[in-house]
Amino acid sequence: MTTIDSLPPLRDVIATHGLSARKSLGQNFLLDLNLTAKIARQAGDLTGCDVLEIGPGPGGLTRGLLAEGARHVLAIEKDPRCLPALAEIGAAYDGQLTVIEGDALEINPLEHLTPPIRVAANLPYNVGTELLVRWLTPAQWPPFWQSLTLMFQREVAERIVAAPGSKAYGRLALLAQWRADARIVLHLPPEAFTPPPKVSSAVVHLSALAEPRFPADPKILNRVVAAGFNQRRKMLRASLKGIAPDIEDRLQAAGIKPTERAEQVSLEAFCALAREVAKK
């Protein structure tokens, strides 16, 4: 397959519109349309789904999502230089693409989307983690999304799927695995991008669970996990001493040794600790 639609190759689009990637915006463009279509397929069956995309750039993944059958794509793009290229995609896929210029951290996408909703994005490096945490920690669960298919630096992707005891295990792993099934579905080398970043990338697919794996108050769990991993080398009785004056007793009630470090503690145990901390 040499093309996925009737639009020009992405290199031609970039040349026509003068779209050089900007480091200040965390941009690295994927120009291989076969690859962007492969990423779109990792999001699952898009037929009948609205898809939220952040940072579409010249629209490589946007075209992949539409070619794979997405009912509607909402693309939020901060860089006004990319809007003419995205408008050309909108014209080719009449009525299926909405583009909003702005900062994804400040825009409520739900005003423009109809369930079922999936999120798929080659996230700008400078906002990717913050967006993921927001999507994993809404006030209400289940969330607005069925799944997240997101590209990150490989190091970040490994932190999302990490197991207890590993160097990558931390807050991201706990937040992701508490409420979702998370797995790496694709690895991409630096040379897949223009310009090539200094690190490899990976695509993570997260499927929302109907309910969290273990009961816990989201705010308290987030607070406990953040405090525990803020000082990874300290024993939990030291790193969590600001959480409660009797934190050693609460750790033991949750089945956690006060001398353990955060990276040694399972998700289930952290949830048990959050329940203990919630008690008066």
Secondary structure, 3 states (H helix, E strand, C coil): CCCCCCCCCHHHHHHHHCCCCCHHHCCCEECCHHHHHHHHHHCCCCECCEEEEECCCCCHHHHHHHHCCECEEEEEECCHHHHHHHHHHHHHCCCCEEEEECCCCCCCHHHHCCCCEEEEEECCCCCHHHHHHHHHCCCCCCCCCCEEEEEEEHHHHHHHHCCCCCCCCCHHHHHHHHHEEEEEEEEECHHHEECCCCCCEEEEEEEECCCCCCCCCHHHHHHHHHHHHHCCCCCHHHHCCCCCCCHHHHHHHCCCCCCCCHHHCCHHHHHHHHHHHHCC
